[in-house]
Amino acid sequence: MDRRKSLKALALGSLSAGVLLDACKTDDKKPAEKADGAAAKQTIDRMPEELEVHNANLAKQFFTAHEMATITIMGDIIIPKDEVSGSASDAKVPEFIEYIVKDMPQHQLPMRGGLRWLDIHCLKTYEKAFKDLSDQQRIEVVDQIAYPKKAKPEMAAGVAFFNLMRDLVSTGFYTSEMGVKDIGYVGNRPNQWNGVPDDVLKQYNLAYTEKELKECISYDKA
C-alpha cells in the first residue's frame, strides 16, 4: 500500500463523526470571492441570521499567511495528489479549515497552539519552521505524530494536533466535489427491477402467469 492510500485509510478510519456532522452544516466549503472589500453576494438559501454569521466569517481572517502555508503543506501530506484526484489543497481544504475554525471556535486554540508546537519542535530539531523544511524532513516529523500508538510520550501535543488536522482535512476533502468523486459515491440512482429471479420462484413453487409476463415491462438485464 502506498503512502497516499495508507494516509487515506487513516483519515477515513479516524474521522470524527462530530467534526463531520458539524462541519457539513454549511453548504459552502470555501470563502466567496470579495469585491470592493465586501463579501460576494450569496445565492445560498439560508435564514437571515445564518447568512449574517456566514458573511461575518467570510469578512475576517483567522490564520496568518505563515499558518495557512503550514496548513496547506500538512493537508497535502495527509491527502496528496494521485492518479484518481487532486490533493487536499486542490480541493480547497485550507480555505475550508480557515472557515470552519471561525464557524466552530472551539478549534481555534487547539489549531493555533498545535501549529506553534509544530514550528517549535521543528526549530529545535532542524532550526527551521515546518514550512521551510525539506520534503524528507516534513515526513520525518509527520511520522512522529501520525501514529498515536507508536508516538513517544513527549510527542503527545503533536499527536493531538495531528489528529485534529487529519479530522479537518478529511472532512474538508471528502465533503468536497473532488472528494466525493474520489471515493466513487454516486448517490441515489434509479433502479430497474425485472421481477423475482427464476431460481427464487422455483424454490417456492411459484411462477408468473402469461398475462403477468405480457402486461409487465421487462428490462434488459445487461
Steps between C-alpha positions, in 0.01 A plus 500: 500500500647838400521801732192674359283190539624439854443861602161494330410191702617670818301810415177314431546258789558766762267767367302649786128465443439813703734705286345361182143571602568845640728600215243399242243743633628756251443438130788723401844343547706800390485873559323698231704741298483855625426805292567857614595371845163332560398136486362393165122473476374172641260282306467229768149468643556581869323664785599868543680430830692212340602719210615769741729257680622357169591841361666599827721191477597586143582860591773414752825304481608276788820328388812694403665446162769290673236283668306455176817391322563242771141375485523469121819295517372277779169446320676390181709254701183349647320490163748542214416507132483164324371346178140515628469857621679812610648578839336656804601847386360431151166437674532834688539327837717778652222749422250261656708477819534879513122528480415218738716626790305825484169314481609259777719712734582202723757402236684833507720449806588133424587588140705810575670333794572192292651703218727677748601170658584369154725793416673495840568128466641552150714796610650290780561205270589661165537871584223574251123542511295210363415678175869557429607137544587264217241244392693224676521697826127575492419130463735421789304741720162367386606141562574596861147628568271321253489165681386543864593148610856542371556862606731582789337647814670837447325525162150492654425862409603436142287187484194692620563771242546253216182315596305824474670593172423158356134530601464847349691414182296182453173683561592779259618267227235229515213749510634681194401412144848360440489286813156361423625392157818359658306242704267426209179608671220537245203566729151362447446358154184365332463125524376256238320192632433215262289298737579218740793289375408163348691300760311670783166435331587132459605478866146595605324318216377824350497641148377805315189449287509571129276801560742642760797449271323678212370790706815571701791699357813293453840667533816385336712352780815581310 
